[in-house]
Amino acid sequence: MSPTRKNDVTPLQSVLAGAAAGGFESMVTYPTEYVKTRQQLLRGPTNARSPLQILISTIRNDGIGRLYTGGAAFCVSNASKSGIRFLTFDFARGYMPKGVKGKTTVSGSLAAGMCAGIAESVLVLTPGENLKTRLIDDRAGKQLYRSSGHAIKSIMAAEGPLSFFRGVCPVTLKQSSNAMVRFTSYDFLSSTLRPILGSSTSVAAGAMAGIITVYCTMPFDNVKTQLQGLEGQKMYNGSWDCAKQLVQDGGFRLLWKGTTPRLVRLSVSGAISFTVYEKVVQLTQTLGGLSAESRKESVAL
């Protein structure tokens, strides 16, 4: 997209383009999310396995379809959260301070990113992540749930609706950090690389922003996964207790467990999401005239 286009994206464009970007990248990259979650749920040093070992054994024993366990819940959640994130970020950015050229300042982008992360975490992501994690954990063990719908009914009946918000604190911290780091790093990288890469800037900057985001937010992701597992409520007394136990069991490196598959997913998803978002915005302008001009500064995480 041309860097000369400066007008804000309309709310309708934010929702449509954000949902399309989030849903599409989720379908493409979900197997890496499955492998990451399985690796994080393997507790104890005797159960340490590499992402490649998990991938090969899953395909060999259960088929490729098993890699999409919990995928429907994840895709719906990701599409919804992306729409909410883009909408919230664009709305909040309009109230943030501007620099000399009329561009949102770095601190303004950080604040708008935090607002977007909190909104998506509370409204959509925590319930979706809970369902996805339980389905993956269940398939590897007791197999209590026949489908996503059956899992929702069973969890509601046994634990109530609030159980879907287990781990909301680490999810919110992770997503707020995700949003702040990725929005800011993408904005900086795209401005720096655009004169060099031209039309390829979105793909390159999106991938690099994804890499930076992974290493900054991985501890929150690990704590979230442990709390949302089938035994999470019994094993841990909150987020801080979970983090302490992880460090005691395997040192600080355990907080970065599952980094490789998540690194692959966010690098690829960053490149896909930025590109899809821009194309959908352009398409809505062409077909419906929803906005004369737009400039995208965010991506589904």
Buried (B, 14 or more C-beta within 10 A) or exposed (E): BEEEBEEBBBBEBBBBBBBBBBBBBBBEBBBBBBBBBBBBBBBEEEEEEEBEEBBEEBBEEEEEEBBBBBBBBBBBBBBBBBBBBBBBBBBBBEEBEEEEEEBBEEEBBBBBBBBBBBBBBBEBBBBBBBBBBBBBBBBBEEEBBEEBEEBBEBBEEEEEEEBBBBBBBBBBBBBBBBBBBBBBBBBBBBEEBBEEBEEEBBBBBBBBBBBBBBEBBBBBBBBBBBBBBBEBBEBBEEBEEBBEBBBEEBEEEBBBBBBBBBBBBBBBBBBBBBBBBBBBBBBBBEEEEBBEBBBBBBBBB
